């Protein structure tokens, strides 16, 4: 039995859950985290939320900015560059 309280135990998994979603864990760690998720409802909810947020961000990032926005950003960047070089 672990000396940690359940909340402390779960805290250890939060970072590992993100790594699991990003496929950055080795298979042994994946198995440990998946086993924890099967037994821990709160961590499973965090996993589902994190996965959903990452999917939404990924989908949003695949869209291109409108040309008018891109042009305005480029103008602003050029103005900042000019201001910096004039100092």
Secondary structure, DSSP 8 states (H G I E B T S, - for coil): --SS-HHHHHHHHHHHHHHHHTT-S-HHHHHHHHHHHHH-HHHHHHHHHHHHHHHHHHHHHTS---HHHHHHHHHHHHHHHHHHHH-
